[in-house]
Amino acid sequence: MITGPPALPPRARIPLWTLGVLGFVVALALGLRYAGTSHTAGLDALVLPVVDRVEGPLWYLAAAIDFTGEPVGAVMVIALFGWLCLRHRRPRTAILLVAASGVTVALTTGLKPLTGRLIHGEFLSYPSGHTAFAVTVATVVGLLVIDVRGLGPLGGASVLAGLVAFAGLAMGWAEVALGAHYPTDTFGGFGVAVAVVPVVGWAVDRLTSR
């Protein structure tokens, strides 16, 4: 049994589960829509010409953001925020960070061959694992802030939405700008992440309270 506050703060559960259901629907709908494709259409066709293939300082910025989703960068991110969780005496939140990140990466990796969407004619792209990882970390950090600061429903929902949106947009932009993903791949990764966190959080709280 692990002592300390739950991984899912009670005041954050309604917005988190609501976001999770929405994310599941988005990821499923996009996966079905783009399964087996290798071309741009719809939203992708509108967004790609604007952000595809950046150069100069923006390329370096995109590469730096992308690095945080690579194995070495991801370990560094998890170590940093895991330390913050433990520093604030939130061991369940630290466990959630590690577990949810692992589940998200495994799930996005497993979904790629199932959807079979290709970019550049040879690379599996849906959903974006980098985006999913970034959003997973941002969601857990949001829960930590809500719990430590004792935020109410409105403030908590605002912090959660702000952090998740920032992380998703930043990593999504980087992946599209570097030519690694279609925009809708990043939306799918976003959906997977917000769907995974509440489920894993519930499991962590249940298993560590025995």
C-alpha positions in Angstrom: 0.0 0.0 0.0 1.3 3.4 -0.9 0.4 6.5 1.2 -0.3 9.9 -0.2 -3.0 11.6 -2.3 -4.5 9.7 -5.2 -3.1 9.9 -8.7 -6.4 11.3 -10.0 -7.4 14.3 -7.8 -11.2 14.1 -7.1 -11.7 17.7 -8.4 -10.0 16.8 -11.7 -11.8 13.6 -12.5 -14.8 14.9 -14.3 -12.9 17.1 -16.8 -10.2 14.4 -17.2 -12.7 11.6 -18.0 -14.6 13.9 -20.3 -11.5 14.7 -22.2 -10.6 11.0 -22.2 -13.9 10.0 -23.8 -13.5 12.8 -26.4 -10.0 11.7 -27.1 -11.0 8.1 -27.6 -13.7 9.1 -30.1 -11.3 11.3 -32.0 -8.5 8.7 -32.2 -10.9 6.0 -33.3 -12.7 8.1 -35.9 -9.4 9.4 -37.4 -7.9 5.9 -37.4 -10.9 4.5 -39.3 -10.9 7.4 -41.7 -7.2 7.2 -42.6 -6.5 3.5 -42.3 -4.5 2.2 -45.2 -4.0 5.6 -46.8 -0.8 7.4 -47.9 -2.0 10.7 -49.3 -3.1 14.1 -47.9 -6.8 15.0 -47.9 -9.1 17.3 -46.0 -7.6 19.0 -43.0 -4.1 17.6 -43.9 -4.2 19.2 -47.3 -5.0 22.6 -45.7 -2.5 22.5 -42.9 0.6 20.8 -44.5 1.4 23.6 -46.9 1.5 26.1 -44.0 3.8 24.2 -41.6 5.6 21.5 -43.6 9.4 21.6 -43.9 10.5 24.5 -41.9 14.1 25.8 -42.2 16.6 27.8 -40.2 16.0 28.6 -36.5 12.5 27.0 -36.7 14.0 23.7 -37.8 16.3 23.7 -34.8 13.3 24.5 -32.5 11.3 21.7 -34.0 14.2 19.3 -33.7 14.6 20.2 -30.0 10.9 19.6 -29.3 11.1 16.3 -31.2 14.1 15.2 -29.1 11.9 15.2 -26.0 9.9 12.4 -27.5 12.9 10.3 -28.5 14.1 7.5 -26.1 16.9 9.5 -24.5 14.8 12.7 -24.3 11.8 10.9 -23.0 13.8 9.3 -20.2 15.1 12.8 -19.2 11.5 14.2 -19.3 10.1 11.4 -17.2 13.1 11.6 -14.7 12.6 15.4 -14.3 8.8 15.4 -13.8 9.0 12.1 -11.8 11.4 13.9 -9.4 8.9 16.8 -9.1 6.1 14.4 -8.2 8.2 12.8 -5.5 9.5 16.1 -4.2 5.9 17.1 -3.7 5.2 13.7 -2.0 2.9 12.5 -4.8 4.3 8.9 -5.3 1.1 7.8 -7.1 1.4 10.6 -9.5 5.0 9.6 -10.2 3.8 6.0 -10.9 1.1 7.3 -13.1 3.6 9.3 -15.1 5.8 6.3 -15.8 2.9 3.8 -16.3 0.8 6.1 -18.5 3.8 7.0 -20.7 4.7 3.3 -21.1 1.1 2.4 -22.0 0.8 5.3 -24.4 4.0 4.5 -26.3 3.1 0.8 -26.5 -0.4 1.6 -27.7 0.7 4.1 -30.4 3.4 1.7 -31.6 0.9 -1.2 -31.8 -1.7 0.9 -33.6 0.6 1.9 -36.4 0.6 -1.4 -38.2 -3.1 -1.9 -37.5 -4.1 1.4 -39.2 -1.5 1.0 -41.9 -1.3 4.7 -42.8 2.0 5.6 -44.6 3.8 8.8 -45.0 6.4 9.3 -47.7 5.2 6.0 -49.0 7.0 3.8 -46.5 6.8 5.0 -42.9 3.9 4.1 -40.6 2.5 7.3 -39.2 -0.8 7.0 -37.4 -1.1 7.8 -34.5 1.9 10.1 -33.6 3.7 8.5 -30.6 5.7 11.7 -30.0 2.6 13.7 -29.7 0.9 11.1 -27.5 3.9 11.1 -25.2 4.0 14.8 -24.9 0.3 15.1 -24.1 0.6 12.2 -21.6 3.3 14.0 -19.6 1.4 17.3 -19.8 -1.8 15.7 -18.5 0.0 14.2 -15.5 1.8 17.4 -14.8 -1.6 19.1 -14.9 -3.0 16.7 -12.4 0.1 17.4 -10.2 -0.5 21.2 -10.3 -4.2 20.8 -9.6 -3.5 18.6 -6.6 -0.6 20.6 -5.1 -2.2 24.0 -5.6 -5.6 22.8 -4.5 -7.3 24.3 -7.5 -11.1 24.2 -7.8 -13.1 22.7 -10.7 -12.8 25.8 -13.0 -9.2 26.5 -12.3 -8.2 22.9 -12.5 -10.0 22.4 -15.8 -8.3 25.6 -17.2 -4.8 24.4 -16.1 -5.4 20.9 -17.5 -6.7 22.2 -20.8 -4.0 24.8 -21.1 -1.1 22.4 -20.5 -2.5 19.6 -22.7 -3.3 22.0 -25.5 0.2 23.6 -25.3 2.0 20.2 -25.3 -0.1 18.8 -28.1 0.2 21.9 -30.3 4.0 22.2 -29.7 4.8 18.6 -30.4 2.3 18.3 -33.2 3.8 21.3 -34.9 7.3 19.9 -34.6 6.3 16.5 -36.0 4.5 18.0 -39.0 7.2 20.6 -39.6 9.9 17.9 -39.7 7.9 15.9 -42.1 7.4 13.0 -39.8 3.6 13.0 -39.6 0.4 14.3 -41.1 -1.5 16.8 -38.9 -4.2 14.3 -38.3 -1.6 11.8 -37.0 -0.9 14.2 -34.2 -4.6 14.6 -33.4 -4.8 10.9 -33.2 -1.8 10.8 -30.8 -3.5 13.5 -28.7 -6.6 11.4 -28.5 -4.8 8.3 -27.5 -2.9 10.1 -24.7 -6.0 11.7 -23.0 -7.9 8.5 -23.3 -5.1 6.5 -21.6 -4.3 8.7 -18.6 -7.6 8.5 -16.7 -7.8 4.7 -17.2 -4.2 4.2 -16.0 -4.7 6.7 -13.2 -7.8 4.7 -12.0 -5.8 1.5 -12.1 -2.9 3.1 -10.2 -5.1 4.4 -7.4 -6.9 1.1 -7.2 -3.8 -1.1 -7.1 -1.8 1.1 -4.7 -4.6 1.5 -2.1 -4.8 -2.2 -1.3 
